């Protein structure tokens, strides 16, 4: 439906578009607030620079929802003429209007908004402070770092979460000690996002605190710590990750297996082979992928052995992994799998054979492991969307 509306708008003649814009600008003066609110939204969806002046005028509307719709409309258009009027609205009497202005200023990423957004970190409304610190992270201006760090000590957990996210955007080594401190926060989400942010730094100095967090009481925090250790890419983390393969939580085991694959750790071959028979299918799938990534003869031998597993799912994963491994022995091992009793094993074997002898792209099954994080739900990149 949205694409149909977009196509319809694109098909307007210049005369029709001009007439529509004039009608909507006039509707912004309607006596009914609902009409003005809808007109502001419609102007925003048109995304036309001609609408900017009208939307800026709507920022003075007495009804907060009209002002807020106009703010988001200006955010979609991102015209620099809106910067100063939006900064002025950071002092609006209505918290939701201040929040909307902060959010859009973050979208615009103009460093001139940093000082007024920093002042908003003292706002009495915690949600406003949250959106202000998020905006500062989106702008990524170094002058805001000290203020974001200060927000880590705030009493509101949501503000602290967004402060950690904001620091992660900078990927600045100077934030490491502050992020490590956030690993001790009482709030689970703060700890989880702190682990993610430390991984973004890719700094070996973060390894010791992340190793400690591998014992966190929360499974998602442990999973993010495993992912962060793999992002840093230092082999000194392999031993603690190997220990994590016995975690009681499948999400953590999956994250650990994926991390060991990213680190291409030969020492992990034995535990990865054991993970091929894990009780969780996501862990088994990750283990097959990880063994192929290790690119070690013992790892490939483990995959060959998995082709004889009683579990058809293990055989499927092993076949797919061998298609990626680039080992010439895989062809002879995969051909018999074309007559496997399981239809999906036969299908995966056929795809793997094609992959092993051509430059064909990875199969749909295998594609998730090429992304930044597994798509199985083990990890979620910390983002806040409006």
Buried (B, 14 or more C-beta within 10 A) or exposed (E): EEEEEEEEBEEBEEEEBEEBBEEBBEBBEEEEBEBBBBBBBBBBBBEBEBBBEBBBBBBEBEBBBBBBBBBBBBBBBBBEEBBEBBBEBBEBEBBBBBBBBBBBBBBBEBEBBBEBBBEBBEBEBBBBBBBBBBBBBBBBBEEBBEBBBBBBEBEBBBBBBBBBBBBBBBEBEEBBEBBBBBBEBEBBBBBBBBBBBBBBBBBEBBBEBBBBBBEBEBBBBBBBBBBBBBBBBBEEBBEBBBBBBEBEBBBBBBBBBBBBBBBBBBBBBBBBBEBBBBEBBBBBBBBBBBBBBBBBEEBBBBBBEBBEBEBBBBBBBBBBBBBBBEBEEBBEBBEEBEEBEBEBBBBBBBBBBEBBEEEEEBBEBBEBBEEEBBEBEBBEEBEEEE
